[in-house]
Amino acid sequence: MLLISSSSTQVYFLDLAAAEYPESIDFASSFNSIFANVGISLGSFTAAQAAGLTGIASTPYFLGATVCSAAF
């Protein structure tokens, strides 16, 4: 996910929006903060569910397994 939200990708999307749809530059620039907040909320939800299911001591193992499974 880090590669998707890199600064060069964001600049590319803003340039694309400026070239194709000049009236949508403000809308396109708002996606960065929107998806950052969505990522934070999904991470918080996942951690809360892991802590509820396995206990707080096992949370890092559960989240590590989740990240590894999401990578493949």
Stockholm file with secondary structure:
# STOCKHOLM 1.0

chainA/1-72         MLLISSSSTQVYFLDLAAAEYPESIDFASSFNSIFANVGISLGSFTAAQAAGLTGIASTPYFLGATVCSAAF
#=GR chainA/1-72 SS CTTTTCHHHHHHHHHHHHHHCGGGHHHHHHHHHHHHHHHHHHHHHHHHHHHHHHCGGGHHHHHHHHHHHHHC
#=GC SS_cons        CTTTTCHHHHHHHHHHHHHHCGGGHHHHHHHHHHHHHHHHHHHHHHHHHHHHHHCGGGHHHHHHHHHHHHHC
//
